[in-house]
Structures are given as structure tokens and as C-alpha cells.
Amino acid sequence: MSWLDMLQHQTRQLGQRALDQQLRLGITGLSGAGKTAFITSLVHQLCSGDLPEHLPFFEVVQQGRYLGGRLSNEQPLSIPRFAYERNLASLLGNPASWPVSTIGWSQLDLQLRYKPRNRLRASISHHSELHLQIIDYPGEWLLDLPLLRQSYQQWCEFSWQLFRQPHRQALSAPFAKRLAALNLQDASVPQLQQLAAEYAELLTQFRQLAGTYLNQPGRLLVPGELAGAPMLQLLPLLPEQLAQASPLLNKLSEHYSSYCQFVVKPFYKQHFASIDRQVVLVDCLSALNAGHAAMAELQQALALIMQSFQYGPSSLLRRLFQPRISRVLFAATKADHVTPEQHKALTLLLQQLLQQPIKHSHYAAAHSEVMALAAIRASSSGTVRQDGQLQLCISGLQRSDSLLVTLFPGEVPASLPPAELYQQHHFAFPDFLPPAVALQQPLPHVRMDHALQYLLGDKLR
Ligand code: GDP
């Protein structure tokens, strides 16, 4: 290579590096919201689904400038890796099955290559790269943020107010009885271990109950590397046990402070503060199926989650962690469980669920968007003739018995239904098995191209 070629090569490389960008995209949502399915689909669309007819609203693909995506082989070995290959194998298996859900923190790095649209950029380098880091974490961890503002006593009061709601009462009553009979002078390790185990069991039972979303603290359900740490020996005493100081109250307050200091704050500092864009997935349809109390609790949980995205100049988040999230996509998932003309109502419903917290925020730093989507479309839509009338319907393999059903799943309310409506009407949106997809085919979806455009479009120009 002559010195001139070398110089040109180096200039190109420098230009290339200057044009390359990095983006950290966080994906979260409460348990079962659809994070695993969403990430698996997103990665598959970027690596194998880049056909204009498959992603019509994803500009870079539509304009023929997308050169492809691949998994990075430079991902640090110390970071838990999102099990993309295993998840895809479940979806493409015969029979296809849904992948195992998210239980902790993981990351997947991708390299996306594209032709710059800008002439100047294109003259410097014939392609650019976006290094995309996808970060998956349980939405339950965001429910821990409010703990930083509460004292242990306030948290106990909040918890018992919730546990005494009708839909939680039956499960929590035996634990309340157990606490009421406690000797508060005994703060020994065996007593704390036993009580914490019983409280963790109660949280697990709550989680299995449809429509309970506010299960704090988040790490008691998913302890990960913290399993066995004394600060996880945490539980809310009954409000009436807080009036007088006692050894048990002191010990639990101490564990609560340690949990805030060594679990909640580090999560925000090390992980959350490095995220550039965030997706929050919400399964509104399952909450409607579970009834009024479930919808009310989902709204409450979302209000707490929203606090993580409201970091005006005087907010606690801004003071403590300097977050930099500039865009948040709130997505109502599993839109393939309803007929397409209901998607608008599903979006409006999610908007309403989020509206209260948005209204009350003095300053929302991040730009946000709300949409209804299905990461993996498991149904097909069409019409049937019923009593001489054309009726919209969807078909899919019912999860409970694997039978192919064709049905009209019902209307989605465009606003929060009043409590009385649930007494007259039972929502019963279906649940489907994943579709059979051939190996070379892209995964079918609803509006993943819109999501990609919102999240990455401006970075691929
Ligand atoms: P996670 O707990 O947030 O990781 O949730 P998952 O991604 O594991 O999803 C939980 C369940 O929701 C899956 O097992 C599927 O049954 C269902 N699901 C998730 N995404 C979709 C989707 O796009 N369409 C349909 N029909 N079902 C979905």
C-alpha cells in the first residue's frame, strides 16, 4: 500500500469511528409483560427481518440503506448475556413454545450497519455502525425507587394498606396473624431468617395471583447474587407495631436502610444512569381480565415506575444519579390478542393509565410515546359472517388446549372502566401459543417497525 493509500485508509477509518455511535437501550416491564418476547423479536427483526415489506415504517430499511445487524462478539464476559439463541430456538421449535421469562439483569450487544443518508457523511465513509446495547431488567426493580424517599415506617404503612385490599386479603391474613403474635423483643438471626422466608413466600404467592403488581422489595422475589445477604431479611411489620421502639423494629429499619443504600442506589447508579432510551412494556389486557382491583394496582405500579422517568432539576433522581434517558416508549403488549380495530382503544387505555402520573410531574425530562404492539404476532385477523353480518375476528392456537380457535375477543375500553362495569362484564382476552415460523422467515409482529423507528430511526440517518 502506498503512503497515499495508507493515508486515505486511515482517514476513512477515523471518519468511520467518528460516525459510529453507541446507544444503550433499556427494556423493562413488570413480570409477564413481554420483555423476553420483545427483545428476542427486536433482535431477530434487526438481524434477519430487514425486508421493506416486513418493516414498512422503519425508515432505514424502507430507504434501502440498512446493511444488516449481527450479534457482537465483543460483549464483556462479566455481564450476564441475554439468552437470545435459546429463546429463538423455543420460538422456532416444533412445536413452538414461548421462551422462559426474564428473571434478572442481562445484556445483548449488536452491531447495526447502514449507509448514511447525509451526503457529507456518505462521502467520508460508505457505511456507519450503530453499536446497540440492549439491557433487560425486571420492572419490579423500578418499584424500589420510591423506597429511597420513604422511611421504614412509611413503607410498612404503605404495604399493609395494599395487603388489606380485597384481592390480597385472603393471602395476607395468615401472615398478619403471625406478625401480631410476634415477640418484638426477639431480633435474633433465626427469627429474622424465618420471618423473611415467610414474607418472601407471601410475595411469591402474590405474584402468582393475577393482577398483583406492587410486590416490594423487588430483590426479595429475585435475589440473584444477593441471596442470603442479611439486608434481604426484610418485611413490613404491622402499622400498630411501629409506635414503640423495639429490637425487632430497630433491626428491620437497619436492614431497610442497607437495602436502599446497597441495592436500590447502586442499581440506579450503575445501570439505570447509563441507559439512553427506555422501553416500558405493559400488559393491559391481562389486567383487564383480572378485574378492577388489578387495573387499579397496575395504575398505581405505573405511577411508581413513572417516577424513574421524571427527573426535573430538583428531583431526587437528578440529584442522586444524573440519568440521561431521552426517550421512553410505553408499549401495550400482546396486541395480537385483540382484533386490529381495537388497537387504538388499547393505546388510549395505556395513555390513560399513564396520564395521572404525567400530569402530576413538574418536569418530565424524557420524551415519551405510547403505542400498542405485538412483539410476536400469534394470531391472524379476518372476518366471519354471522347472522348475515360481517364480524371481525382473530384466529390462533389457544394456549390452554392447543386448539385452533376463531373468535371476536371483545372490545377494549378506551378509558379506565368504572368498578361497576366489572360486575356486569367479564373481560376474557385470549392467550395463544406462538405461531409456527419457518427457519428463514422473519418473526411476524404488530408495529415492531414503528417501535424500531421511534427508538433507533434518528440514529440510523
Ligand atoms: P417477561 O416476564 O416480561 O419477560 O414476559 P415474556 O416475554 O416471557 O412474556 C410472558 C408471556 O406473555 C409469554 O410466555 C407469552 O405467553 C406472552 N407474550 C409475550 N409477548 C407476546 C406477544 O407479542 N404476543 C402474544 N400473543 N403473546 C405474548
Residues whose N, C-alpha, C, O or C-beta is under 5 A from the ligand:
A	BS01	GDP	G29 L30 S31 G32 A33 G34 K35 T36 A37 F38 W98 P99 V100 S101 T102 K334 D336 A374 A375 I376 A378 F432
